[in-house]
Amino acid sequence: MMLVFLFASTDIKEVMVEGVAAIKEGRKDIARDHAIKDALRKAVEQAVGTFISSETVVENYQVLSDRIYSKAEGYVSEYRVLREKEEDNLYRVLISAKVKLGRIKDDLKAIGILVEYMGRPRISVLLEDEDIRAKMEEHFVSLGFPVVDFETIRKNTSKDMIKAVFDGNEKLAKEIALRNGAEIVIIGSSEVKEREYRGRDIYEVIVRAKVVETSSGEILSSTILRKKYPFDEIKAKMETAKEVSDKLSEDILNRWKGGVNVFYLKVKNIRSRDIKRIKSLLSSNIRGVRNVNIKEIRKNFAVFEIVANTTINEVLDEISSIKGFEIVRFEGSEIEVKYKR
């Protein structure tokens, strides 16, 4: 049995996979190397599957192949060859590999695939400081998030409302962001303190930020960061904004991937005797559903809460395929349909 160490690692997943390679011109040594390489690639493919669906893997196979699978050895901290044999001019190896999940997740995030799998929720950053806000918007754009430009929001919103948001009105911030098409809003405040220390100007930047899902009000992340930098106020702001953005984006990706998502479906033109049937339709026709709850019943409509492991875009696709449902509105995590009997 052979044990090979590639580099130290934390946050790992251990998988068992088989690699196969053809024996050409009797070169068993080369075939063995290729079989191990094939096994390492398969181990990484399995690890990628812990973050994104098989459908997303298929849709992005070429990018994954070029950017992830081709560097398989770099994602494996160690592996052991458990069994190896020759069979029908093929060399087969069974290995146990420890795959570094953190690095895979970072690279999936860098190439935008995790954000795509989430359904690419639109983000709005509503912080008053222009430098910090711009740097945070730049960060989320680089990860593949669609960002609702603040200038667009400013044009659509009164000065008094913008001022109220900057003064800490979270409810209004959610309403403004949702009205401008953002499913996620980042709100908070910042301040810069300047002082002199041994003849040098020191800038302390304090950022308080919170990530909120606009339709439900659920808090996805919050943080307070204090950083001190010498000489350059702008650089101090940029470095602090980048670190805050890293923390918030990591929490968003963890929450959307690791947690359960909640969506709201308003069904119009419904009768009380239809409710049980529609609840059953939703449970049986939407993938990843954990629960369907009735939240509200009125004369001509009902609101259902759908708790699922899937994204809003996947839920939307499934609902659109249900016979008798006509989608009339979709905003944030809310879907409205007209029911045709």
ZADO-1210 file (C-alpha; in nm, 4 decimals, padded with zeros to 6 digits):
<atoms>
<atom x="00.0000" y="00.0000" z="00.0000" code="MET" pos="1"/>
<atom x="00.1389" y="00.3402" z="-00.0945" code="MET" pos="2"/>
<atom x="00.0693" y="00.6730" z="00.0765" code="LEU" pos="3"/>
<atom x="00.1453" y="00.9921" z="-00.1146" code="VAL" pos="4"/>
<atom x="00.1392" y="01.3402" z="00.0470" code="PHE" pos="5"/>
<atom x="00.0871" y="01.6365" z="-00.1861" code="LEU" pos="6"/>
<atom x="00.0463" y="01.9260" z="00.0636" code="PHE" pos="7"/>
<atom x="-00.1024" y="01.9973" z="00.4039" code="ALA" pos="8"/>
<atom x="-00.4798" y="02.0533" z="00.4072" code="SER" pos="9"/>
<atom x="-00.7803" y="02.1309" z="00.6201" code="THR" pos="10"/>
<atom x="-01.1520" y="02.1146" z="00.5414" code="ASP" pos="11"/>
<atom x="-01.1228" y="01.7912" z="00.3438" code="ILE" pos="12"/>
<atom x="-01.3493" y="01.5197" z="00.2093" code="LYS" pos="13"/>
<atom x="-01.2280" y="01.1617" z="00.1780" code="GLU" pos="14"/>
<atom x="-01.3529" y="00.9674" z="-00.1251" code="VAL" pos="15"/>
<atom x="-01.2824" y="00.6274" z="-00.2751" code="MET" pos="16"/>
<atom x="-01.2561" y="00.6108" z="-00.6553" code="VAL" pos="17"/>
<atom x="-01.1201" y="00.3883" z="-00.9301" code="GLU" pos="18"/>
<atom x="-00.8954" y="00.5102" z="-01.2081" code="GLY" pos="19"/>
<atom x="-00.8401" y="00.3282" z="-01.5361" code="VAL" pos="20"/>
<atom x="-00.5866" y="00.3609" z="-01.8180" code="ALA" pos="21"/>
<atom x="-00.4934" y="00.1565" z="-02.1238" code="ALA" pos="22"/>
<atom x="-00.1628" y="-00.0322" z="-02.1259" code="ILE" pos="23"/>
<atom x="00.0137" y="00.0735" z="-02.4463" code="LYS" pos="24"/>
<atom x="00.3190" y="-00.0998" z="-02.5871" code="GLU" pos="25"/>
<atom x="00.3499" y="-00.2980" z="-02.2661" code="GLY" pos="26"/>
<atom x="00.4299" y="00.0122" z="-02.0575" code="ARG" pos="27"/>
<atom x="00.2551" y="-00.0787" z="-01.7342" code="LYS" pos="28"/>
<atom x="00.4382" y="00.1931" z="-01.5426" code="ASP" pos="29"/>
<atom x="00.2997" y="00.4678" z="-01.7641" code="ILE" pos="30"/>
<atom x="-00.0475" y="00.3107" z="-01.7567" code="ALA" pos="31"/>
<atom x="-00.0333" y="00.3038" z="-01.3775" code="ARG" pos="32"/>
<atom x="00.0558" y="00.6752" z="-01.3631" code="ASP" pos="33"/>
<atom x="-00.2314" y="00.7570" z="-01.5971" code="HIS" pos="34"/>
<atom x="-00.4743" y="00.5434" z="-01.3956" code="ALA" pos="35"/>
<atom x="-00.3801" y="00.7299" z="-01.0768" code="ILE" pos="36"/>
<atom x="-00.4237" y="01.0616" z="-01.2568" code="LYS" pos="37"/>
<atom x="-00.7678" y="00.9470" z="-01.3750" code="ASP" pos="38"/>
<atom x="-00.8617" y="00.8494" z="-01.0192" code="ALA" pos="39"/>
<atom x="-00.7533" y="01.1865" z="-00.8803" code="LEU" pos="40"/>
<atom x="-00.9639" y="01.3647" z="-01.1408" code="ARG" pos="41"/>
<atom x="-01.2659" y="01.1530" z="-01.0458" code="LYS" pos="42"/>
<atom x="-01.2085" y="01.2312" z="-00.6788" code="ALA" pos="43"/>
<atom x="-01.2160" y="01.6022" z="-00.7548" code="VAL" pos="44"/>
<atom x="-01.5277" y="01.5575" z="-00.9702" code="GLU" pos="45"/>
<atom x="-01.7010" y="01.3985" z="-00.6700" code="GLN" pos="46"/>
<atom x="-01.5969" y="01.6871" z="-00.4474" code="ALA" pos="47"/>
<atom x="-01.7276" y="01.9429" z="-00.6973" code="VAL" pos="48"/>
<atom x="-02.0618" y="01.7631" z="-00.6745" code="GLY" pos="49"/>
<atom x="-02.0894" y="01.8581" z="-00.3074" code="THR" pos="50"/>
<atom x="-02.1233" y="02.2234" z="-00.4105" code="PHE" pos="51"/>
<atom x="-02.3250" y="02.2196" z="-00.7328" code="ILE" pos="52"/>
<atom x="-02.5879" y="01.9994" z="-00.8979" code="SER" pos="53"/>
<atom x="-02.5184" y="01.7425" z="-01.1697" code="SER" pos="54"/>
<atom x="-02.7114" y="01.9630" z="-01.4148" code="GLU" pos="55"/>
<atom x="-02.4809" y="02.2558" z="-01.3396" code="THR" pos="56"/>
<atom x="-02.1787" y="02.0293" z="-01.3857" code="VAL" pos="57"/>
<atom x="-02.3026" y="01.9216" z="-01.7303" code="VAL" pos="58"/>
<atom x="-02.3830" y="02.2785" z="-01.8368" code="GLU" pos="59"/>
<atom x="-02.0363" y="02.4010" z="-01.7331" code="ASN" pos="60"/>
<atom x="-01.8332" y="02.0906" z="-01.8129" code="TYR" pos="61"/>
<atom x="-01.5794" y="02.2581" z="-02.0415" code="GLN" pos="62"/>
<atom x="-01.5063" y="02.5378" z="-01.7933" code="VAL" pos="63"/>
<atom x="-01.4787" y="02.2878" z="-01.5078" code="LEU" pos="64"/>
<atom x="-01.2510" y="02.0685" z="-01.7158" code="SER" pos="65"/>
<atom x="-01.0202" y="02.3562" z="-01.8066" code="ASP" pos="66"/>
<atom x="-01.0150" y="02.5334" z="-01.4703" code="ARG" pos="67"/>
<atom x="-01.0682" y="02.2594" z="-01.2089" code="ILE" pos="68"/>
<atom x="-01.0330" y="01.9009" z="-01.3307" code="TYR" pos="69"/>
<atom x="-00.7126" y="01.9675" z="-01.5254" code="SER" pos="70"/>
<atom x="-00.5465" y="02.0660" z="-01.1937" code="LYS" pos="71"/>
<atom x="-00.6826" y="01.7700" z="-00.9959" code="ALA" pos="72"/>
<atom x="-00.3590" y="01.6927" z="-00.8098" code="GLU" pos="73"/>
<atom x="-00.3576" y="02.0448" z="-00.6663" code="GLY" pos="74"/>
<atom x="-00.6872" y="01.9795" z="-00.4883" code="TYR" pos="75"/>
<atom x="-00.5808" y="01.6492" z="-00.3273" code="VAL" pos="76"/>
<atom x="-00.3930" y="01.6666" z="00.0012" code="SER" pos="77"/>
<atom x="-00.3072" y="01.2957" z="00.0064" code="GLU" pos="78"/>
<atom x="-00.4094" y="00.9656" z="-00.1455" code="TYR" pos="79"/>
<atom x="-00.3546" y="00.5941" z="-00.0857" code="ARG" pos="80"/>
<atom x="-00.3531" y="00.3211" z="-00.3462" code="VAL" pos="81"/>
<atom x="-00.5746" y="00.0507" z="-00.1976" code="LEU" pos="82"/>
<atom x="-00.5741" y="-00.1956" z="-00.4845" code="ARG" pos="83"/>
<atom x="-00.4305" y="-00.2229" z="-00.8340" code="GLU" pos="84"/>
<atom x="-00.4572" y="-00.4818" z="-01.1095" code="LYS" pos="85"/>
<atom x="-00.4237" y="-00.5491" z="-01.4813" code="GLU" pos="86"/>
<atom x="-00.7385" y="-00.6502" z="-01.6693" code="GLU" pos="87"/>
<atom x="-00.7993" y="-00.6841" z="-02.0428" code="ASP" pos="88"/>
<atom x="-00.5035" y="-00.4641" z="-02.1316" code="ASN" pos="89"/>
<atom x="-00.6206" y="-00.2036" z="-01.8808" code="LEU" pos="90"/>
<atom x="-00.4539" y="-00.0922" z="-01.5610" code="TYR" pos="91"/>
<atom x="-00.6950" y="-00.0273" z="-01.2737" code="ARG" pos="92"/>
<atom x="-00.6211" y="00.1429" z="-00.9412" code="VAL" pos="93"/>
<atom x="-00.8528" y="00.1941" z="-00.6465" code="LEU" pos="94"/>
<atom x="-00.7525" y="00.4908" z="-00.4320" code="ILE" pos="95"/>
<atom x="-00.8682" y="00.6679" z="-00.1197" code="SER" pos="96"/>
<atom x="-00.8159" y="01.0414" z="-00.1680" code="ALA" pos="97"/>
<atom x="-00.8539" y="01.3405" z="00.0619" code="LYS" pos="98"/>
<atom x="-00.9815" y="01.6348" z="-00.1378" code="VAL" pos="99"/>
<atom x="-00.9374" y="01.9939" z="-00.0253" code="LYS" pos="100"/>
<atom x="-01.2911" y="02.1346" z="-00.0353" code="LEU" pos="101"/>
<atom x="-01.1954" y="02.4885" z="00.0587" code="GLY" pos="102"/>
<atom x="-00.9761" y="02.5395" z="-00.2448" code="ARG" pos="103"/>
<atom x="-01.2349" y="02.3868" z="-00.4783" code="ILE" pos="104"/>
<atom x="-01.5022" y="02.6167" z="-00.3386" code="LYS" pos="105"/>
<atom x="-01.2759" y="02.9207" z="-00.3775" code="ASP" pos="106"/>
<atom x="-01.2098" y="02.8359" z="-00.7418" code="ASP" pos="107"/>
<atom x="-01.5763" y="02.7613" z="-00.8162" code="LEU" pos="108"/>
<atom x="-01.6538" y="03.0998" z="-00.6663" code="LYS" pos="109"/>
<atom x="-01.3800" y="03.2686" z="-00.8699" code="ALA" pos="110"/>
<atom x="-01.5145" y="03.1367" z="-01.2016" code="ILE" pos="111"/>
<atom x="-01.8724" y="03.2268" z="-01.1124" code="GLY" pos="112"/>
<atom x="-02.0212" y="02.8779" z="-01.1091" code="ILE" pos="113"/>
<atom x="-02.1384" y="02.8861" z="-00.7467" code="LEU" pos="114"/>
<atom x="-02.3223" y="03.2112" z="-00.8086" code="VAL" pos="115"/>
<atom x="-02.4780" y="03.0691" z="-01.1245" code="GLU" pos="116"/>
<atom x="-02.5945" y="02.7631" z="-00.9314" code="TYR" pos="117"/>
<atom x="-02.7582" y="02.9919" z="-00.6759" code="MET" pos="118"/>
<atom x="-02.9709" y="03.1450" z="-00.9506" code="GLY" pos="119"/>
<atom x="-02.7571" y="03.4633" z="-00.9682" code="ARG" pos="120"/>
<atom x="-02.9524" y="03.6696" z="-00.7128" code="PRO" pos="121"/>
<atom x="-02.9322" y="04.0441" z="-00.7760" code="ARG" pos="122"/>
<atom x="-02.7518" y="04.2440" z="-00.5066" code="ILE" pos="123"/>
<atom x="-02.7856" y="04.6053" z="-00.4013" code="SER" pos="124"/>
<atom x="-02.5276" y="04.7802" z="-00.1805" code="VAL" pos="125"/>
<atom x="-02.6803" y="05.0671" z="00.0196" code="LEU" pos="126"/>
<atom x="-02.3913" y="05.2149" z="00.2170" code="LEU" pos="127"/>
<atom x="-02.3381" y="05.5919" z="00.2213" code="GLU" pos="128"/>
<atom x="-01.9616" y="05.6084" z="00.1678" code="ASP" pos="129"/>
<atom x="-01.9090" y="05.6128" z="-00.2091" code="GLU" pos="130"/>
<atom x="-01.5603" y="05.4615" z="-00.2016" code="ASP" pos="131"/>
<atom x="-01.6590" y="05.1690" z="00.0193" code="ILE" pos="132"/>
<atom x="-01.9841" y="05.1124" z="-00.1697" code="ARG" pos="133"/>
<atom x="-01.8083" y="05.1106" z="-00.5083" code="ALA" pos="134"/>
<atom x="-01.5414" y="04.8670" z="-00.3884" code="LYS" pos="135"/>
<atom x="-01.8068" y="04.6299" z="-00.2510" code="MET" pos="136"/>
<atom x="-02.0054" y="04.6472" z="-00.5744" code="GLU" pos="137"/>
<atom x="-01.6867" y="04.5707" z="-00.7685" code="GLU" pos="138"/>
<atom x="-01.6203" y="04.2661" z="-00.5502" code="HIS" pos="139"/>
<atom x="-01.9656" y="04.1153" z="-00.6030" code="PHE" pos="140"/>
<atom x="-01.9517" y="04.1799" z="-00.9777" code="VAL" pos="141"/>
<atom x="-01.6168" y="03.9960" z="-00.9907" code="SER" pos="142"/>
<atom x="-01.7855" y="03.6905" z="-00.8339" code="LEU" pos="143"/>
<atom x="-02.0586" y="03.6880" z="-01.0988" code="GLY" pos="144"/>
<atom x="-02.3374" y="03.8478" z="-00.8975" code="PHE" pos="145"/>
<atom x="-02.5637" y="04.0861" z="-01.0902" code="PRO" pos="146"/>
<atom x="-02.5424" y="04.4158" z="-00.9005" code="VAL" pos="147"/>
<atom x="-02.8158" y="04.6792" z="-00.9101" code="VAL" pos="148"/>
<atom x="-02.6269" y="05.0032" z="-00.9714" code="ASP" pos="149"/>
<atom x="-02.6693" y="05.2546" z="-00.6904" code="PHE" pos="150"/>
<atom x="-02.7074" y="05.5424" z="-00.9364" code="GLU" pos="151"/>
<atom x="-03.0098" y="05.3654" z="-01.0830" code="THR" pos="152"/>
<atom x="-03.1594" y="05.3380" z="-00.7358" code="ILE" pos="153"/>
<atom x="-03.0807" y="05.7034" z="-00.6654" code="ARG" pos="154"/>
<atom x="-03.2659" y="05.8131" z="-00.9804" code="LYS" pos="155"/>
<atom x="-03.5718" y="05.6087" z="-00.8828" code="ASN" pos="156"/>
<atom x="-03.5790" y="05.7164" z="-00.5182" code="THR" pos="157"/>
<atom x="-03.6365" y="06.0469" z="-00.3412" code="SER" pos="158"/>
<atom x="-03.3502" y="06.2152" z="-00.1559" code="LYS" pos="159"/>
<atom x="-03.5400" y="06.1923" z="00.1722" code="ASP" pos="160"/>
<atom x="-03.5807" y="05.8153" z="00.1331" code="MET" pos="161"/>
<atom x="-03.2126" y="05.7686" z="00.0471" code="ILE" pos="162"/>
<atom x="-03.1185" y="05.9756" z="00.3529" code="LYS" pos="163"/>
<atom x="-03.3489" y="05.7648" z="00.5716" code="ALA" pos="164"/>
<atom x="-03.1765" y="05.4489" z="00.4471" code="VAL" pos="165"/>
<atom x="-02.8323" y="05.5927" z="00.5240" code="PHE" pos="166"/>
<atom x="-02.9624" y="05.6897" z="00.8683" code="ASP" pos="167"/>
<atom x="-03.0431" y="05.3244" z="00.9388" code="GLY" pos="168"/>
<atom x="-03.4003" y="05.2617" z="00.8198" code="ASN" pos="169"/>
<atom x="-03.3630" y="04.8903" z="00.7356" code="GLU" pos="170"/>
<atom x="-03.7270" y="04.8350" z="00.6447" code="LYS" pos="171"/>
<atom x="-03.7140" y="05.1133" z="00.3870" code="LEU" pos="172"/>
<atom x="-03.3825" y="04.9818" z="00.2530" code="ALA" pos="173"/>
<atom x="-03.5403" y="04.6412" z="00.1884" code="LYS" pos="174"/>
<atom x="-03.8392" y="04.8001" z="00.0155" code="GLU" pos="175"/>
<atom x="-03.6238" y="05.0211" z="-00.2080" code="ILE" pos="176"/>
<atom x="-03.3913" y="04.7337" z="-00.3026" code="ALA" pos="177"/>
<atom x="-03.6832" y="04.5008" z="-00.3793" code="LEU" pos="178"/>
<atom x="-03.8588" y="04.7669" z="-00.5862" code="ARG" pos="179"/>
<atom x="-03.5410" y="04.8053" z="-00.7934" code="ASN" pos="180"/>
<atom x="-03.5135" y="04.4324" z="-00.8573" code="GLY" pos="181"/>
<atom x="-03.2622" y="04.3263" z="-00.5897" code="ALA" pos="182"/>
<atom x="-03.3177" y="03.9998" z="-00.4043" code="GLU" pos="183"/>
<atom x="-03.0357" y="04.0723" z="-00.1600" code="ILE" pos="184"/>
<atom x="-02.9486" y="04.4074" z="-00.0028" code="VAL" pos="185"/>
<atom x="-02.6363" y="04.5016" z="00.1901" code="ILE" pos="186"/>
<atom x="-02.7027" y="04.7749" z="00.4438" code="ILE" pos="187"/>
<atom x="-02.5009" y="04.9344" z="00.7200" code="GLY" pos="188"/>
<atom x="-02.2710" y="05.2216" z="00.7997" code="SER" pos="189"/>
<atom x="-01.9055" y="05.3219" z="00.7967" code="SER" pos="190"/>
<atom x="-01.6793" y="05.5795" z="00.9534" code="GLU" pos="191"/>
<atom x="-01.3176" y="05.6853" z="00.9231" code="VAL" pos="192"/>
<atom x="-01.1135" y="05.8139" z="01.2180" code="LYS" pos="193"/>
<atom x="-00.7843" y="05.9931" z="01.1607" code="GLU" pos="194"/>
<atom x="-00.5103" y="06.0343" z="01.4202" code="ARG" pos="195"/>
<atom x="-00.1402" y="06.0930" z="01.4313" code="GLU" pos="196"/>
<atom x="00.1007" y="05.8369" z="01.5731" code="TYR" pos="197"/>
<atom x="00.4755" y="05.9062" z="01.5865" code="ARG" pos="198"/>
<atom x="00.4512" y="06.1555" z="01.3057" code="GLY" pos="199"/>
<atom x="00.2394" y="05.9370" z="01.0815" code="ARG" pos="200"/>
<atom x="-00.1271" y="05.9727" z="00.9911" code="ASP" pos="201"/>
<atom x="-00.3203" y="05.6593" z="01.0893" code="ILE" pos="202"/>
<atom x="-00.6660" y="05.5906" z="00.9494" code="TYR" pos="203"/>
<atom x="-00.9064" y="05.3646" z="01.1327" code="GLU" pos="204"/>
<atom x="-01.1952" y="05.2431" z="00.9175" code="VAL" pos="205"/>
<atom x="-01.5021" y="05.0903" z="01.0810" code="ILE" pos="206"/>
<atom x="-01.7625" y="04.9158" z="00.8671" code="VAL" pos="207"/>
<atom x="-02.0860" y="04.7667" z="00.9974" code="ARG" pos="208"/>
<atom x="-02.2693" y="04.5638" z="00.7334" code="ALA" pos="209"/>
<atom x="-02.5639" y="04.3303" z="00.7159" code="LYS" pos="210"/>
<atom x="-02.6938" y="04.1127" z="00.4307" code="VAL" pos="211"/>
<atom x="-03.0724" y="04.0834" z="00.4104" code="VAL" pos="212"/>
<atom x="-03.2995" y="03.8849" z="00.1783" code="GLU" pos="213"/>
<atom x="-03.5341" y="04.1565" z="00.0547" code="THR" pos="214"/>
<atom x="-03.8625" y="03.9701" z="00.0235" code="SER" pos="215"/>
<atom x="-03.8468" y="03.7731" z="00.3494" code="SER" pos="216"/>
<atom x="-03.6297" y="04.0016" z="00.5629" code="GLY" pos="217"/>
<atom x="-03.4077" y="03.7078" z="00.6580" code="GLU" pos="218"/>
<atom x="-03.0567" y="03.8075" z="00.7663" code="ILE" pos="219"/>
<atom x="-02.7978" y="03.6060" z="00.5737" code="LEU" pos="220"/>
<atom x="-02.4882" y="03.7628" z="00.7271" code="SER" pos="221"/>
<atom x="-02.3665" y="04.0496" z="00.9431" code="SER" pos="222"/>
<atom x="-02.0259" y="04.1770" z="01.0426" code="THR" pos="223"/>
<atom x="-01.8377" y="04.4625" z="01.2082" code="ILE" pos="224"/>
<atom x="-01.4807" y="04.5224" z="01.0950" code="LEU" pos="225"/>
<atom x="-01.2235" y="04.7689" z="01.2294" code="ARG" pos="226"/>
<atom x="-00.8973" y="04.8179" z="01.0417" code="LYS" pos="227"/>
<atom x="-00.6093" y="05.0633" z="01.0832" code="LYS" pos="228"/>
<atom x="-00.3797" y="05.1679" z="00.7981" code="TYR" pos="229"/>
<atom x="-00.1077" y="05.4349" z="00.7752" code="PRO" pos="230"/>
<atom x="-00.0734" y="05.7267" z="00.5310" code="PHE" pos="231"/>
<atom x="-00.3543" y="05.6654" z="00.2784" code="ASP" pos="232"/>
<atom x="-00.7246" y="05.7052" z="00.3636" code="GLU" pos="233"/>
<atom x="-00.8501" y="05.5681" z="00.0299" code="ILE" pos="234"/>
<atom x="-00.6323" y="05.2590" z="00.0564" code="LYS" pos="235"/>
<atom x="-00.7585" y="05.2075" z="00.4113" code="ALA" pos="236"/>
<atom x="-01.1170" y="05.2179" z="00.2861" code="LYS" pos="237"/>
<atom x="-01.0455" y="04.9842" z="-00.0067" code="MET" pos="238"/>
<atom x="-00.8727" y="04.7207" z="00.2047" code="GLU" pos="239"/>
<atom x="-01.1476" y="04.7283" z="00.4662" code="THR" pos="240"/>
<atom x="-01.4230" y="04.7118" z="00.2036" code="ALA" pos="241"/>
<atom x="-01.2540" y="04.4147" z="00.0373" code="LYS" pos="242"/>
<atom x="-01.2265" y="04.2218" z="00.3644" code="GLU" pos="243"/>
<atom x="-01.5898" y="04.2951" z="00.4528" code="VAL" pos="244"/>
<atom x="-01.7008" y="04.1877" z="00.1051" code="SER" pos="245"/>
<atom x="-01.5051" y="03.8631" z="00.1316" code="ASP" pos="246"/>
<atom x="-01.6800" y="03.7814" z="00.4593" code="LYS" pos="247"/>
<atom x="-02.0285" y="03.8701" z="00.3351" code="LEU" pos="248"/>
<atom x="-01.9937" y="03.6883" z="00.0022" code="SER" pos="249"/>
<atom x="-01.8654" y="03.3751" z="00.1753" code="GLU" pos="250"/>
<atom x="-02.1651" y="03.3790" z="00.4093" code="ASP" pos="251"/>
<atom x="-02.4075" y="03.4313" z="00.1200" code="ILE" pos="252"/>
<atom x="-02.2616" y="03.1379" z="-00.0717" code="LEU" pos="253"/>
<atom x="-02.2641" y="02.9183" z="00.2384" code="ASN" pos="254"/>
<atom x="-02.6229" y="03.0078" z="00.3185" code="ARG" pos="255"/>
<atom x="-02.7595" y="02.9562" z="-00.0296" code="TRP" pos="256"/>
<atom x="-02.5701" y="02.6327" z="-00.0845" code="LYS" pos="257"/>
<atom x="-02.5783" y="02.4847" z="00.2626" code="GLY" pos="258"/>
<atom x="-02.9173" y="02.5930" z="00.3869" code="GLY" pos="259"/>
<atom x="-03.2815" y="02.5657" z="00.2967" code="VAL" pos="260"/>
<atom x="-03.4447" y="02.8289" z="00.0761" code="ASN" pos="261"/>
<atom x="-03.7944" y="02.9634" z="00.1314" code="VAL" pos="262"/>
<atom x="-04.0186" y="03.0851" z="-00.1526" code="PHE" pos="263"/>
<atom x="-04.3707" y="03.2234" z="-00.1573" code="TYR" pos="264"/>
<atom x="-04.6275" y="03.1304" z="-00.4197" code="LEU" pos="265"/>
<atom x="-04.9458" y="03.3328" z="-00.4546" code="LYS" pos="266"/>
<atom x="-05.2122" y="03.1387" z="-00.6451" code="VAL" pos="267"/>
<atom x="-05.4969" y="03.3505" z="-00.7809" code="LYS" pos="268"/>
<atom x="-05.8401" y="03.2374" z="-00.9011" code="ASN" pos="269"/>
<atom x="-05.8485" y="02.9616" z="-00.6421" code="ILE" pos="270"/>
<atom x="-06.1349" y="02.8049" z="-00.4482" code="ARG" pos="271"/>
<atom x="-06.1093" y="02.6584" z="-00.0996" code="SER" pos="272"/>
<atom x="-06.1620" y="02.3062" z="-00.2311" code="ARG" pos="273"/>
<atom x="-05.8619" y="02.3488" z="-00.4671" code="ASP" pos="274"/>
<atom x="-05.6112" y="02.4157" z="-00.1887" code="ILE" pos="275"/>
<atom x="-05.5436" y="02.0566" z="-00.0874" code="LYS" pos="276"/>
<atom x="-05.4934" y="01.9511" z="-00.4498" code="ARG" pos="277"/>
<atom x="-05.2569" y="02.2424" z="-00.5228" code="ILE" pos="278"/>
<atom x="-05.0519" y="02.1708" z="-00.2108" code="LYS" pos="279"/>
<atom x="-05.0148" y="01.8121" z="-00.3325" code="SER" pos="280"/>
<atom x="-04.9178" y="01.9319" z="-00.6829" code="LEU" pos="281"/>
<atom x="-04.6439" y="02.1531" z="-00.5418" code="LEU" pos="282"/>
<atom x="-04.5045" y="01.8767" z="-00.3200" code="SER" pos="283"/>
<atom x="-04.4941" y="01.6217" z="-00.6019" code="SER" pos="284"/>
<atom x="-04.3823" y="01.8430" z="-00.8920" code="ASN" pos="285"/>
<atom x="-04.1028" y="02.0569" z="-00.7443" code="ILE" pos="286"/>
<atom x="-03.7667" y="01.8934" z="-00.6881" code="ARG" pos="287"/>
<atom x="-03.6022" y="01.9261" z="-00.3492" code="GLY" pos="288"/>
<atom x="-03.9187" y="02.0292" z="-00.1651" code="VAL" pos="289"/>
<atom x="-03.9060" y="01.9694" z="00.2095" code="ARG" pos="290"/>
<atom x="-04.2388" y="02.1204" z="00.2990" code="ASN" pos="291"/>
<atom x="-04.5320" y="02.3197" z="00.1611" code="VAL" pos="292"/>
<atom x="-04.7228" y="02.5373" z="00.4087" code="ASN" pos="293"/>
<atom x="-05.0368" y="02.7430" z="00.3636" code="ILE" pos="294"/>
<atom x="-04.9607" y="03.0970" z="00.4819" code="LYS" pos="295"/>
<atom x="-05.2726" y="03.2869" z="00.3795" code="GLU" pos="296"/>
<atom x="-05.6191" y="03.2166" z="00.2379" code="ILE" pos="297"/>
<atom x="-05.8460" y="03.4859" z="00.0953" code="ARG" pos="298"/>
<atom x="-06.1604" y="03.4865" z="-00.1167" code="LYS" pos="299"/>
<atom x="-05.9855" y="03.4577" z="-00.4533" code="ASN" pos="300"/>
<atom x="-05.6280" y="03.3581" z="-00.3702" code="PHE" pos="301"/>
<atom x="-05.4007" y="03.1631" z="-00.1378" code="ALA" pos="302"/>
<atom x="-05.0340" y="03.2025" z="-00.0468" code="VAL" pos="303"/>
<atom x="-04.8145" y="02.8935" z="-00.0112" code="PHE" pos="304"/>
<atom x="-04.4736" y="02.8833" z="00.1553" code="GLU" pos="305"/>
<atom x="-04.2394" y="02.6437" z="-00.0259" code="ILE" pos="306"/>
<atom x="-03.9383" y="02.5198" z="00.1716" code="VAL" pos="307"/>
<atom x="-03.6855" y="02.3591" z="-00.0640" code="ALA" pos="308"/>
<atom x="-03.3193" y="02.2807" z="-00.1257" code="ASN" pos="309"/>
<atom x="-03.3378" y="02.4204" z="-00.4788" code="THR" pos="310"/>
<atom x="-03.2889" y="02.7735" z="-00.6155" code="THR" pos="311"/>
<atom x="-03.5635" y="03.0172" z="-00.7087" code="ILE" pos="312"/>
<atom x="-03.4949" y="02.9696" z="-01.0813" code="ASN" pos="313"/>
<atom x="-03.5328" y="02.5934" z="-01.0475" code="GLU" pos="314"/>
<atom x="-03.8575" y="02.6364" z="-00.8530" code="VAL" pos="315"/>
<atom x="-03.9811" y="02.8808" z="-01.1170" code="LEU" pos="316"/>
<atom x="-03.9082" y="02.6294" z="-01.3953" code="ASP" pos="317"/>
<atom x="-04.0900" y="02.3519" z="-01.2109" code="GLU" pos="318"/>
<atom x="-04.3963" y="02.5681" z="-01.1385" code="ILE" pos="319"/>
<atom x="-04.4185" y="02.6852" z="-01.5000" code="SER" pos="320"/>
<atom x="-04.4476" y="02.3216" z="-01.6100" code="SER" pos="321"/>
<atom x="-04.7421" y="02.2412" z="-01.3796" code="ILE" pos="322"/>
<atom x="-05.0610" y="02.2102" z="-01.5809" code="LYS" pos="323"/>
<atom x="-05.3111" y="02.4840" z="-01.4972" code="GLY" pos="324"/>
<atom x="-05.0513" y="02.7350" z="-01.3676" code="PHE" pos="325"/>
<atom x="-04.9864" y="03.0592" z="-01.5572" code="GLU" pos="326"/>
<atom x="-04.7057" y="03.2701" z="-01.4126" code="ILE" pos="327"/>
<atom x="-04.8064" y="03.6378" z="-01.3959" code="VAL" pos="328"/>
<atom x="-04.5352" y="03.7821" z="-01.1683" code="ARG" pos="329"/>
<atom x="-04.1936" y="03.6894" z="-01.0357" code="PHE" pos="330"/>
<atom x="-03.9943" y="03.9124" z="-00.7998" code="GLU" pos="331"/>
<atom x="-03.7254" y="03.8185" z="-00.5490" code="GLY" pos="332"/>
<atom x="-03.8427" y="03.4976" z="-00.3807" code="SER" pos="333"/>
<atom x="-04.2091" y="03.5604" z="-00.4634" code="GLU" pos="334"/>
<atom x="-04.3979" y="03.3978" z="-00.7508" code="ILE" pos="335"/>
<atom x="-04.7556" y="03.4755" z="-00.8493" code="GLU" pos="336"/>
<atom x="-04.9609" y="03.2454" z="-01.0713" code="VAL" pos="337"/>
<atom x="-05.3115" y="03.2334" z="-01.2074" code="LYS" pos="338"/>
<atom x="-05.4812" y="02.8977" z="-01.1643" code="TYR" pos="339"/>
<atom x="-05.6803" y="02.7683" z="-01.4598" code="LYS" pos="340"/>
<atom x="-05.9192" y="02.4910" z="-01.3673" code="ARG" pos="341"/>
</atoms>
